[in-house]
Amino acid sequence: MSVGFRALTGSVLETRQSLSPHQSRERGRHELDIQPDEHEAATRWVVGLTAIGSLMAALDTLVVSTALSTIRLDLGASVEQLEWTVNAYNLSFAVLLITGAALGDRYGRRNLYAVGWACSRRRRRSARWRPTSAR
């Protein structure tokens, strides 16, 4: 059993059959300790954050696709090599996404988010002190 889940006693069907419809609704609210308005707000947050994550993934792929013409001209890459570039990016993104989800389940999503944010911040700070490339 995963951390954060408590054991449920009896089935949902048994619980609903033993209570009247009014008691069942009231008991369900107290067990979950979430009011319908709070549940709808939480659902909206989840949908919104998921949409933002999907948008970020699409933008990342768009950046790689936009860079393909520069890669082709500067490196003399063929169409097959450009296809491999996009596939390699998408494959590595998917692997890291699944790994991040597993680590988030194991160590906590907030903790993993904080670690990722700190690493990103450190990388941005170190990039400030690097010399720029001359073209």
GULUM-787466 format. One record per residue (C-alpha): x, y, z; residue number from 1; residue in one letter. Coordinates in nm, 2 decimals. Layout:
% residues N
{{X,Y,Z},NUM,'A'},
...
END
This chain:
% residues 135
{{0.00,0.00,0.00},1,'M'},
{{0.13,0.34,-0.10},2,'S'},
{{0.21,0.61,0.16},3,'V'},
{{-0.07,0.86,0.18},4,'G'},
{{-0.36,0.61,0.13},5,'F'},
{{-0.55,0.47,0.42},6,'R'},
{{-0.71,0.13,0.42},7,'A'},
{{-1.08,0.13,0.34},8,'L'},
{{-1.31,-0.10,0.53},9,'T'},
{{-1.60,-0.26,0.35},10,'G'},
{{-1.70,-0.19,-0.01},11,'S'},
{{-1.86,0.13,-0.13},12,'V'},
{{-2.17,-0.07,-0.23},13,'L'},
{{-2.21,-0.21,0.12},14,'E'},
{{-2.18,0.13,0.28},15,'T'},
{{-2.43,0.29,0.05},16,'R'},
{{-2.68,0.01,0.09},17,'Q'},
{{-2.67,0.03,0.47},18,'S'},
{{-2.74,0.40,0.48},19,'L'},
{{-3.03,0.61,0.35},20,'S'},
{{-2.95,0.84,0.05},21,'P'},
{{-2.94,1.14,0.28},22,'H'},
{{-2.71,0.98,0.53},23,'Q'},
{{-2.49,0.84,0.25},24,'S'},
{{-2.43,1.19,0.11},25,'R'},
{{-2.36,1.34,0.45},26,'E'},
{{-2.13,1.06,0.55},27,'R'},
{{-1.94,1.08,0.22},28,'G'},
{{-1.87,1.45,0.27},29,'R'},
{{-1.74,1.40,0.62},30,'H'},
{{-1.52,1.11,0.53},31,'E'},
{{-1.36,1.29,0.24},32,'L'},
{{-1.37,1.62,0.43},33,'D'},
{{-1.41,1.81,0.10},34,'I'},
{{-1.71,2.02,0.01},35,'Q'},
{{-1.84,2.01,-0.35},36,'P'},
{{-1.71,2.37,-0.42},37,'D'},
{{-1.36,2.28,-0.29},38,'E'},
{{-1.36,1.96,-0.51},39,'H'},
{{-1.46,2.16,-0.82},40,'E'},
{{-1.19,2.42,-0.74},41,'A'},
{{-0.93,2.14,-0.70},42,'A'},
{{-1.04,1.99,-1.02},43,'T'},
{{-1.00,2.32,-1.20},44,'R'},
{{-0.65,2.36,-1.06},45,'W'},
{{-0.55,2.01,-1.18},46,'V'},
{{-0.69,2.06,-1.53},47,'V'},
{{-0.52,2.41,-1.55},48,'G'},
{{-0.18,2.28,-1.44},49,'L'},
{{-0.21,1.98,-1.68},50,'T'},
{{-0.29,2.21,-1.96},51,'A'},
{{0.01,2.43,-1.88},52,'I'},
{{0.23,2.12,-1.87},53,'G'},
{{0.10,2.01,-2.21},54,'S'},
{{0.16,2.36,-2.35},55,'L'},
{{0.52,2.36,-2.22},56,'M'},
{{0.58,2.02,-2.39},57,'A'},
{{0.43,2.15,-2.72},58,'A'},
{{0.64,2.46,-2.70},59,'L'},
{{0.96,2.26,-2.63},60,'D'},
{{0.89,2.05,-2.94},61,'T'},
{{0.82,2.37,-3.14},62,'L'},
{{1.16,2.51,-3.04},63,'V'},
{{1.33,2.20,-3.16},64,'V'},
{{1.13,2.21,-3.49},65,'S'},
{{1.21,2.57,-3.54},66,'T'},
{{1.58,2.50,-3.49},67,'A'},
{{1.58,2.23,-3.76},68,'L'},
{{1.65,2.47,-4.05},69,'S'},
{{1.95,2.61,-3.86},70,'T'},
{{2.08,2.26,-3.78},71,'I'},
{{2.04,2.17,-4.15},72,'R'},
{{2.22,2.47,-4.28},73,'L'},
{{2.50,2.49,-4.02},74,'D'},
{{2.57,2.12,-3.98},75,'L'},
{{2.47,2.00,-4.33},76,'G'},
{{2.23,1.75,-4.19},77,'A'},
{{2.01,1.54,-4.41},78,'S'},
{{1.63,1.50,-4.37},79,'V'},
{{1.69,1.16,-4.20},80,'E'},
{{1.93,1.31,-3.95},81,'Q'},
{{1.68,1.59,-3.87},82,'L'},
{{1.41,1.33,-3.81},83,'E'},
{{1.65,1.15,-3.57},84,'W'},
{{1.71,1.49,-3.39},85,'T'},
{{1.34,1.53,-3.33},86,'V'},
{{1.29,1.17,-3.23},87,'N'},
{{1.58,1.18,-2.99},88,'A'},
{{1.45,1.49,-2.83},89,'Y'},
{{1.10,1.35,-2.79},90,'N'},
{{1.23,1.01,-2.66},91,'L'},
{{1.46,1.17,-2.40},92,'S'},
{{1.18,1.40,-2.29},93,'F'},
{{0.94,1.11,-2.24},94,'A'},
{{1.20,0.91,-2.05},95,'V'},
{{1.27,1.20,-1.82},96,'L'},
{{0.90,1.27,-1.77},97,'L'},
{{0.83,0.91,-1.66},98,'I'},
{{1.14,0.92,-1.43},99,'T'},
{{1.03,1.25,-1.28},100,'G'},
{{0.68,1.11,-1.22},101,'A'},
{{0.82,0.80,-1.05},102,'A'},
{{1.05,1.01,-0.83},103,'L'},
{{0.76,1.25,-0.75},104,'G'},
{{0.56,0.95,-0.63},105,'D'},
{{0.84,0.82,-0.42},106,'R'},
{{0.98,1.14,-0.26},107,'Y'},
{{0.68,1.38,-0.30},108,'G'},
{{0.59,1.60,-0.58},109,'R'},
{{0.65,1.92,-0.39},110,'R'},
{{1.00,1.81,-0.28},111,'N'},
{{1.09,1.71,-0.64},112,'L'},
{{0.95,2.04,-0.77},113,'Y'},
{{1.16,2.23,-0.52},114,'A'},
{{1.47,2.04,-0.62},115,'V'},
{{1.41,2.10,-0.99},116,'G'},
{{1.34,2.47,-0.92},117,'W'},
{{1.67,2.50,-0.72},118,'A'},
{{1.87,2.32,-1.00},119,'C'},
{{1.72,2.55,-1.26},120,'S'},
{{1.79,2.86,-1.05},121,'R'},
{{2.15,2.75,-1.00},122,'R'},
{{2.19,2.68,-1.38},123,'R'},
{{2.06,3.02,-1.46},124,'R'},
{{2.30,3.19,-1.21},125,'R'},
{{2.60,3.00,-1.35},126,'S'},
{{2.50,3.09,-1.71},127,'A'},
{{2.53,3.46,-1.61},128,'R'},
{{2.91,3.42,-1.55},129,'W'},
{{2.99,3.22,-1.87},130,'R'},
{{3.15,3.41,-2.15},131,'P'},
{{2.93,3.45,-2.46},132,'T'},
{{3.02,3.28,-2.78},133,'S'},
{{3.16,3.50,-3.06},134,'A'},
{{3.01,3.45,-3.40},135,'R'},
END
